[in-house]
Structure formats: structure tokens, C-alpha cells
């Protein structure tokens, strides 16, 4: 069994648009090792988000093989893919997608409860992460009471709450001003490295990409 966190073999994805076939991914091969943080670069429309959706097991229609933590996830039924996502993956998106009726702390507690962890343990973990992200004084605030940078910090804490083996981040600071983006990204990298998770970070920001362990470019449906 492979020790890799991710192994993609011949990954493909095509769409039909106006009777025309569009090949977005054309045989992507990729291996990511534990703790490795990888930047995925490419212009808008190059297929970065599509590739993250494939690795995140968020939709079907992909060809090829997707292995997550040694599990052939591409061969699993829907409930099996859900279990792999829950047990091995964390997600950060450009827009935070926080639950609006729950506090910052509750948004970070909930994914832990889904795994059956004790309430007290979930609360402790949530407070530790949010405090590390500079939000120790904002635990009880709802998303509408937080700034954009603070909301994204909560989203980062939520993604890392269960110490996933792999974090998938799609333009995680793309909706923030440059100064806030730099600070949030610094905190994101520190926490991911600190807990030993691997990560794939889709971005168009060359400067941020240069701070990761490896830079991949998606061009014409293939990785360079």
C-alpha cells in the first residue's frame, strides 16, 4: 500500500457545452507525500477548481484513479467517498461558507462532533485553533459580526479541526486585500505545517505559490 496522501493516475474530466466536448483534465498524474504543501497554479478556467473537486471527491464524472491515504476512492460508492472526506480531508474555499446562525467557535466544533468526538474535546480544539489565528476574543461572534479576514480565519480553523491528512484550499485568500491575505496565509501555512498535514493550494498568486514546497502548473489539462 502506498504511503502517499494523494496519488492521481490518468485523471480526466470532460464536459459537453453546446454540443462541443471540452477536455478540462487530460490525464493528470500526481503524487503528494505526507506533510507536503503544493501550490497549484493556472489562470482562471484552467481546471484548478475541477482538479480540487476530483481530489476532494466532491463530484463524479472523472476518469482515471484517485487514491487518498492509500484508499482507491475512485472505486467507492457515494457513502464511501463521504467517509473518506470526513476522515481524511479538510477544505478551505475563497468564500468562507460558514454557518451564519452559529458562532465562530460553534462553526469549528461542528465538524468534530460529526466524527463523534466528545463535546469538551471539541470545544478545547476549537478554542486552541481560533486563538492561534488571533480570534480568541471573537469566539462567540457570528460570521456577520466578523470581518472578511476573520471569517476566513474561522474557515481555516474549521478545515483543520479534525487534523486532516490533506487540506484542499481553493484561492483561500483570493477574496481578501493583499495585507490581510498575506497574514491569513502565513497563519494557514504555520498551522498546516505544525500539525503535519499535506495541502494542495490552488492560486493564481505567484508570490504565495513560491512559499510552498512545490509549485505545479495546470496547462492545457495537464500538470507541468
N, C-alpha and C positions, 0 to 999 in steps of 0.2 A: 504494500500500500504506500502511496506517495505521502511524503511529509509536507508537501506544498499546501498552502492555504487555498490557492486557486490554480487550476490548470484548465485552460481552454484549448480545445483541439478542433481546428477546422470550423470555427464558429461562423455561421452565416445568418443573414436576415434580409429578406426581400419584401417589398410592398408593391401592390398594384395601384397605380394612380392614372386615371383617365385612360385605362386600357394599356398603359405602359408599365413594364416591370422595372422597378428601381432596386438595385442591389446596394443596400446600405453597408452591410458587413459581408466581406468576400473571402472568408477563410482566415479568421483571426486565430493565431496561436499565441498563448501567453502562459507563463508560469510565474507565480508570486510566492515568495518564501515567507515564513513566519516573521513578523516584525518589519517587513519591507514596506516602505511608503513610496508609492509610484504615482507620478504625475501623468495624466492623460491629456495631451494637447491636441487641438484641432479647431478649425473655425466652426462657426455655427452651421449646423446641418451636416457635419462630417460624420455623425454617428456616435458621438461620445455618450450621449444620454441613452441611446439604444443599447450600446455595449454595457453600460452600467445596469440597465434593466435586465439584460440577459444574466449577468453575474449575480444580480440580486434576486433572480428567479421571480421577477415581478409580472412577467407575461410569457405566453407561449409563442410558437411560430418560428423558433430558432432551429437552425440545423447545426450539426456538429455535437461536440461533447463538452459539458460543463461539470467540472469536479470542484466541489467545495469541501475543504477539510477531509479529503480522501473519499468523499461520497460522490458517486455518479448521480448528480442532482438532475441531469437532463433526462434520466430514465424514470424519475419518480412521478407518482401521481400528485394531484394538487395538494392533498393534505401532507404528503411527504415533503414537498417543497416548502410548505408553510413551516413545518418543523425545523427544516434546515435554516430558514431565515430567522426564526425565533431563537435558535440555539447558537448560531454562528455569526450572524451578520448584524451590523448597525448601519443606519442611514442618516445622512445629512444632506438636505436639499438647499437650493438657492433661497427658496421661501420656506420659512420655518415649519409651517403646518402644525403648530401647537394646538392643543385643545383649548378653545377660548374660555370655557367655563371652569377651568382648573388652574390652580396656582402654578408658579414655576416649579415648586417642589413636587406637587402632585403630578405634573407632566413627566417628571423624571422617575417618580415612584411607580407609575402605572406599568411600564414595560417589565419592571422587575416582578411585580405581582403576577403578571401573566405567566412567568416562569415558576411561580409557586414559592417564591422566597418569602420569609417572614416579614411582616409589616415593619417591625423595628429595624431589621437589617436594611430594608429598602429605604427607610427614612434616613438612616445614617449614611448610606451610599449617596443618596440624592444631595444631602447637605454637604458632604465632602466634595462632590464634583462641582456643585454650584458655588461653593466657597472658593475652590481653586480657580474658578472662572470669574471671580470678583463679584459674585452675586449673593454673598452670604446675608446681605441686608435686604434682599429682594425676594426671599423665599416665598412669601405669602402673596406676592403680586401676580395678578393675572396678565396674560400676554398684552392686553390692551393698555396696561399700565406701564409697559416696558418699552424702551427704545428699540430701534431695529437691531442694533448691536447686542443688546441684552437678550432680545428674543432669540437671536441666532446662537448666543451662548447657551441658552436653555436647550435649544435643539441639539447642540453638541453634547451637552451633558446627558440628554435622553439617549442619544445614539451610543454613548459609551457606558451607559448604566449597567449593562449586563456583561461588561468586559468582552465584547465580541472578538473573535479571531480576525475578522475582517470588517473594516469600516469603508463604506462606499459614500463618497461625497461628490455631489454634482454642483459645481460652481458654488461652493459653500459660503463664499464671501462676495459673490457677484452682485448682490443687492445692497452692498454697503459702500460708504465712501472709503477712499483709499486708506486714510489713517486708521479708521475703525477696522477695516478689512485686515490690515497688517496685524493689529493687536489680536483680533479674534483668531486669525490663522496661526499666530505664534502660540496662543493658548491651546488651540486644537492640536498642533504638532507635538507640543510638550506632553499633553495628556495621552495622546495615541502612543507616542514613544515610551512614556512612563509605564503604561500598562502592557506594552509588548504586542499591541495589535498591529496587523498589517493594514494598509489602506490603499485604495485607488481614488485619486482626486482628479476629477475632470475639471479642466480650467482652460481659459484662453490667455491666462496671465503668465507670461514667460518668466517674470521675476519671481513669482510664487513657486512656479514649477522648479526653478533652479535650487530651491531649498529642500527638495525631496531627494530620495535616494537614487531614483532613476526616472528618466523622462522618456515617455513613449509618445509618438505622434501618429494619429489616425489620419490616413490619407488614402483616398480612393478605395475605402472599405478594408484597408489592411493596415497593420501596425508597422511603423518604421522605427 
